[in-house]
Amino acid sequence: MQDRPDAMDDVLSIMARLRDPEHGCAWDLKQTFDSIIPHTLEEAYEVADAVERRDFEELRSELGDLLLQVVFHSRMAQEEGRFDFHDVAATLAEKLVRRHPHVFGNTRFESEEAQHAAWEAEKARERAAGQGAPADGNGEEIPPSQMDGIARTLPGLSRAAKIQKRAARVGFDWDAPAPVVDKIREELDEVCQEMAAKAGHDRLEDEVGDLLFAVTNLARHLKVDPEAALRRTNRKFERRFRFIEQALAREGRAVEDEPLEVLDALWDQAKREA
């Protein structure tokens, strides 16, 4: 490993060149923290996709693309005199050591649950130490909350699960899945009531949101990642739908020209074969 060139230095030098005001790339130069956020999120999802497909050659490439996002943000911050990539790396190193006292110190945990509780407690302490008291629209300080620090840009299902976990940590939770199933039925009934009443879009969106939140809660109780579960179902649906398209195409037919009964029959076949 010691004989390998420092590729990280190369990456940082390349990014500095791309952002050079006189000789850089016009596209890279016009980017801001806000404008590259969609790319940062997209690259994270592409890493997840490569892992789920077990495509490790692709994973290597996608991890590089994700690292680029870190380098890009760090470079822009450096240009504004805020911090640079080395500060980011140093902060990470310090955080990893601080959060693992059982590895880098003399702390001993009796169980994995105790270790996890200590990890969460340390993260909460970091949030409290790193954030000033937020203020409302009138300038009044907002008291600290278990909900502090949950990124609003997380996918809806992932954020719902994280919100629920935070509430559960202080006892606001059912102790078994059965009541959650009852809650799902209740929320589904409310959606149906709004549909029967021909409710407006806002009411329907509100009730469907409640239903999704309840389903996410069931997934959490079953120790299922709701975002991963939905991605899995998306892939399954896509695979079966392609089966239908290909089966019809072999006979010179198209999905849009077939009645639902034919498509349903092919769907059942796809479930058996795809």
C-alpha positions in Angstrom: 0.0 0.0 0.0 2.9 2.4 0.7 4.1 2.2 -2.9 0.8 3.4 -4.3 0.5 7.0 -5.3 -1.7 9.3 -3.2 -4.8 9.3 -5.4 -6.6 11.5 -2.9 -4.0 14.3 -3.5 -4.6 13.9 -7.2 -8.4 14.2 -6.8 -8.0 17.4 -4.7 -5.6 18.9 -7.2 -8.0 18.1 -10.1 -10.9 19.6 -8.3 -8.9 22.8 -7.6 -8.1 23.0 -11.3 -11.7 22.5 -12.3 -12.7 25.4 -10.0 -9.9 27.7 -11.1 -11.5 31.0 -12.1 -9.3 31.4 -15.2 -8.6 27.9 -16.5 -11.3 25.8 -14.9 -14.4 24.2 -16.3 -17.4 26.6 -16.8 -19.9 24.0 -15.5 -17.9 23.3 -12.3 -17.3 27.0 -11.7 -21.0 27.9 -11.8 -22.0 25.3 -9.3 -23.0 26.2 -5.7 -23.8 24.1 -2.6 -27.4 24.2 -3.5 -27.0 23.3 -7.2 -25.0 20.1 -6.6 -27.2 18.8 -3.8 -29.4 16.8 -6.3 -26.2 15.2 -7.6 -25.1 14.3 -4.1 -28.4 12.6 -3.4 -28.4 10.8 -6.7 -24.9 9.4 -6.2 -25.8 8.1 -2.8 -28.8 6.2 -4.3 -26.6 4.8 -7.1 -24.2 3.5 -4.4 -27.2 1.8 -2.8 -28.3 0.4 -6.1 -24.9 -1.1 -6.9 -24.8 -2.8 -3.4 -28.2 -4.3 -3.8 -27.3 -5.7 -7.2 -24.0 -6.9 -5.8 -22.2 -5.3 -8.7 -18.9 -4.5 -7.0 -17.2 -3.1 -10.1 -20.0 -0.6 -10.4 -19.8 0.0 -6.7 -16.2 1.0 -7.0 -17.1 3.6 -9.6 -20.2 4.8 -7.7 -18.2 5.3 -4.5 -15.8 7.4 -6.5 -18.7 9.5 -7.7 -20.0 9.9 -4.2 -16.5 10.9 -3.0 -16.5 13.5 -5.7 -19.5 15.1 -4.0 -17.6 15.4 -0.7 -14.6 16.9 -2.5 -16.8 19.3 -4.4 -18.5 20.6 -1.3 -15.2 20.8 0.5 -13.6 22.8 -2.3 -16.4 25.3 -2.4 -16.2 25.7 1.4 -12.4 26.2 1.2 -12.9 28.9 -1.4 -15.1 30.7 1.1 -12.6 30.3 3.9 -14.8 27.9 5.9 -13.0 24.6 5.9 -11.3 22.2 3.5 -11.3 18.5 2.7 -8.6 17.8 5.3 -10.8 19.5 8.0 -13.6 17.2 6.9 -11.4 14.1 7.2 -10.0 15.2 10.6 -13.5 15.8 12.0 -14.5 12.4 10.8 -11.5 10.7 12.4 -12.1 12.5 15.7 -15.7 11.6 15.7 -15.1 7.9 15.0 -12.6 7.7 17.9 -15.0 9.6 20.3 -18.0 7.3 19.3 -16.0 4.1 19.9 -14.6 4.4 23.4 -14.8 0.5 23.7 -12.2 0.3 20.9 -10.0 3.4 21.5 -10.5 3.7 25.2 -11.2 1.6 28.3 -15.0 1.6 28.2 -16.6 -1.8 28.2 -20.3 -2.5 27.2 -22.2 -5.5 28.5 -24.2 -5.9 25.4 -24.7 -4.7 21.8 -27.8 -2.9 23.0 -25.8 -1.0 25.6 -23.2 -0.1 23.0 -26.0 1.2 20.6 -27.6 3.2 23.5 -24.2 4.8 24.2 -23.7 5.6 20.5 -27.1 7.3 20.3 -26.4 9.2 23.5 -23.1 10.5 22.1 -24.8 11.6 18.9 -27.4 13.4 20.9 -24.7 15.1 22.9 -23.0 16.2 19.7 -26.2 17.6 18.3 -26.8 19.6 21.5 -23.2 20.9 21.6 -23.1 21.7 17.9 -26.4 23.5 17.5 -27.4 26.8 18.9 -30.9 27.0 20.2 -33.2 27.5 17.2 -35.7 30.3 17.2 -39.3 30.5 15.9 -40.7 33.2 13.7 -41.0 35.6 16.7 -37.3 35.2 17.7 -38.2 33.0 20.7 -35.9 30.1 21.4 -37.4 26.6 20.7 -36.6 24.1 23.4 -34.5 21.1 22.3 -36.4 18.1 21.0 -35.9 14.4 20.2 -36.7 15.5 16.7 -33.7 17.8 16.3 -31.2 16.9 13.7 -33.3 14.7 11.5 -32.6 15.9 7.9 -35.6 17.1 6.1 -34.1 16.0 2.8 -34.2 12.3 3.7 -36.6 10.2 1.6 -40.1 10.3 3.2 -40.1 6.6 4.3 -36.6 6.8 5.7 -37.4 10.0 7.6 -40.6 8.6 9.0 -38.7 5.6 10.3 -36.1 7.8 11.9 -38.8 10.1 13.5 -40.5 7.0 14.9 -37.2 5.6 16.3 -36.5 8.9 18.1 -40.0 8.8 19.7 -39.6 5.2 20.6 -36.4 5.9 22.5 -38.4 7.9 25.1 -41.2 5.3 25.3 -43.7 6.8 22.8 -44.3 3.5 20.9 -46.4 0.4 20.9 -44.7 -2.7 22.4 -45.8 -5.1 19.7 -46.8 -5.1 15.9 -50.5 -6.0 16.5 -51.6 -2.5 17.5 -49.7 -1.1 14.5 -51.7 -3.4 12.2 -54.9 -2.1 13.8 -53.7 1.5 13.2 -53.1 0.7 9.5 -56.6 -0.6 9.2 -57.9 2.6 10.9 -55.9 4.8 8.5 -57.0 2.9 5.5 -60.7 3.3 6.6 -60.1 7.0 6.8 -58.7 7.1 3.3 -61.8 5.3 2.1 -64.1 7.7 3.9 -62.4 10.6 2.3 -62.7 8.9 -1.1 -66.4 8.3 -0.6 -66.9 11.9 0.5 -65.1 13.0 -2.7 -62.6 15.0 -0.6 -60.2 17.4 -2.1 -56.6 16.7 -2.9 -55.2 18.1 0.4 -57.5 15.9 2.5 -56.6 12.8 0.5 -52.9 13.6 0.6 -53.1 14.1 4.4 -54.9 10.7 4.9 -52.7 8.8 2.5 -49.7 10.3 4.3 -51.1 9.0 7.6 -51.5 5.5 6.1 -47.9 5.5 4.8 -46.6 6.6 8.2 -48.5 3.7 9.8 -47.1 1.2 7.3 -43.6 2.5 7.9 -44.2 2.0 11.7 -45.1 -1.6 11.0 -41.9 -2.1 9.0 -39.9 -0.7 11.8 -41.5 -3.0 14.3 -40.7 -5.9 12.0 -37.1 -4.7 11.7 -37.6 -4.1 8.0 -36.1 -1.0 6.3 -39.2 0.5 4.6 -37.1 2.3 1.9 -35.2 -0.9 1.1 -38.5 -2.9 1.0 -40.1 -0.5 -1.4 -37.0 -0.5 -3.6 -37.2 -4.2 -3.7 -40.8 -4.2 -4.7 -40.1 -1.6 -7.3 -37.5 -3.9 -8.9 -39.9 -6.8 -8.7 -42.7 -4.8 -10.4 -40.4 -3.6 -13.1 -39.1 -7.1 -13.8 -42.6 -8.5 -14.1 -43.9 -5.7 -16.2 -40.9 -6.2 -18.6 -42.0 -9.8 -18.8 -45.4 -8.8 -19.9 -44.0 -6.4 -22.5 -41.6 -9.0 -23.9 -44.3 -11.7 -24.0 -46.6 -9.5 -26.0 -43.8 -8.2 -28.3 -42.9 -11.8 -29.3 -46.4 -12.0 -30.8 -46.2 -8.5 -32.4 -48.6 -7.0 -29.8 -48.2 -4.1 -27.4 -49.3 -3.6 -23.8 -51.4 -0.5 -24.5 -53.5 -2.5 -27.1 -54.5 -5.3 -24.7 -57.5 -5.5 -22.3 -56.8 -5.7 -18.6 -57.9 -9.3 -18.5 -55.0 -10.3 -20.8 -52.5 -8.2 -18.9 -53.7 -9.8 -15.6 -53.2 -13.3 -16.9 -49.7 -12.4 -18.1 -49.0 -10.8 -14.7 -49.9 -14.1 -13.0 -47.6 -15.9 -15.3 -44.8 -13.3 -14.6 -45.3 -13.9 -10.9 -44.6 -17.6 -11.4 -41.7 -17.2 -13.8 -40.1 -13.8 -13.0 
